[in-house]
Amino acid sequence: MIMKTKKIFTTAVFLIAFATSGIAQNGLFEARVDIGYGTTSGPQSVTNVSGSTSTDVPYSMGMGFNAALSASYFFGDHIGAGLDINYVVGTPTTVTSGGTIQYTSTLQGSLATVTPFLVLSAHPGGINPYGRFGIVLGVPQATISTTAAGPLAPSGTNIDEASGNLAIGLYGAFGVEFPLSGNLALDVELFDRSLQWEPGQVENTQAYDGESKAKTITYSHSVTSPSGDNQVSSYSTLYSPFSSFGIKVGLTMKFGQM
């Protein structure tokens, strides 16, 4: 994932380096709104069992619809800094498992992020290639809903919700800006968000019909007298991917020096 981000960064720098005739843009302020979609990115997967066939299904809790607001300020001819606020509505991933009793689980996440970033921009006065690179600070949530089918299977839906803890990752993007008027532009951007998460707790918000809810599990890296509801967080016991790779389309308003 980090290598993919580095490739995007290298490509952007390579293209912008050729824009030596760019117009000085120090003092320019930009505000933008964009939407897009990110798909699964990274090595994480789950196993789907259908009869005698098992299939490896790549997934990420962070794939889904993106909506973002951002602002940036150019303090040099081709370099600036900004802040991006993004929200992801996750796309569900559904898998089955089990034998005589088949369990069908739907995994879905949501993600709110704040990303301080640097922007490198050619600013050639027309079609403008640019790159954005930053640190992602994310607040994820994840829901796993499970139903069962087969002889003696429980009825209803079991729902577990994971929350807590901040996720920190990397963001890299390469885009092209198309001028629409003197201070308005259309942006098309490819992005890569690398983000993994260890939640602080998992709460059983709904049990199967007639069953009692399980105790809320609290995770920590240091636990005294661990029990079923007080456990050590580790890669092997708790690890949720929120990485995604996708495309955004947005509008940018420009203020100040043009």
LINKA-V884579 format. One record per residue. N is the residue number from 0. BURIAL is I if it has 9 or more other ideal C-beta (glycine too) atoms within 8 Angstrom, else O. Layout:
BEGIN
N | BURIAL
N | BURIAL
END
This chain:
BEGIN
0 | I
1 | O
2 | O
3 | I
4 | I
5 | I
6 | O
7 | I
8 | I
9 | O
10 | I
11 | I
12 | I
13 | O
14 | I
15 | I
16 | O
17 | O
18 | I
19 | O
20 | O
21 | I
22 | O
23 | O
24 | I
25 | I
26 | O
27 | I
28 | I
29 | I
30 | I
31 | I
32 | O
33 | I
34 | I
35 | I
36 | O
37 | I
38 | I
39 | I
40 | I
41 | I
42 | O
43 | I
44 | O
45 | I
46 | I
47 | I
48 | I
49 | O
50 | O
51 | O
52 | O
53 | O
54 | O
55 | O
56 | I
57 | O
58 | I
59 | I
60 | I
61 | I
62 | I
63 | I
64 | I
65 | I
66 | O
67 | I
68 | O
69 | I
70 | I
71 | I
72 | I
73 | I
74 | O
75 | O
76 | I
77 | I
78 | I
79 | I
80 | I
81 | I
82 | I
83 | I
84 | I
85 | I
86 | I
87 | I
88 | O
89 | I
90 | O
91 | O
92 | I
93 | O
94 | I
95 | I
96 | I
97 | I
98 | O
99 | O
100 | I
101 | I
102 | I
103 | I
104 | I
105 | I
106 | I
107 | I
108 | I
109 | I
110 | I
111 | I
112 | I
113 | I
114 | I
115 | I
116 | I
117 | I
118 | I
119 | I
120 | I
121 | I
122 | I
123 | I
124 | O
125 | O
126 | O
127 | I
128 | I
129 | I
130 | I
131 | I
132 | I
133 | I
134 | I
135 | I
136 | I
137 | I
138 | O
139 | I
140 | I
141 | I
142 | I
143 | I
144 | I
145 | I
146 | I
147 | I
148 | O
149 | I
150 | O
151 | O
152 | I
153 | I
154 | O
155 | I
156 | O
157 | I
158 | I
159 | I
160 | I
161 | I
162 | I
163 | O
164 | O
165 | O
166 | I
167 | O
168 | I
169 | I
170 | I
171 | I
172 | I
173 | I
174 | I
175 | I
176 | I
177 | I
178 | I
179 | O
180 | O
181 | O
182 | O
183 | I
184 | I
185 | I
186 | I
187 | I
188 | I
189 | I
190 | I
191 | I
192 | I
193 | I
194 | I
195 | I
196 | I
197 | I
198 | I
199 | I
200 | I
201 | I
202 | I
203 | I
204 | O
205 | O
206 | I
207 | I
208 | O
209 | O
210 | O
211 | O
212 | O
213 | O
214 | O
215 | I
216 | I
217 | I
218 | I
219 | I
220 | O
221 | O
222 | O
223 | O
224 | O
225 | O
226 | O
227 | O
228 | O
229 | I
230 | I
231 | I
232 | I
233 | O
234 | O
235 | O
236 | I
237 | I
238 | I
239 | I
240 | I
241 | I
242 | I
243 | I
244 | I
245 | I
246 | I
247 | I
248 | I
249 | I
250 | I
251 | I
252 | I
253 | I
254 | O
255 | O
256 | O
257 | O
END
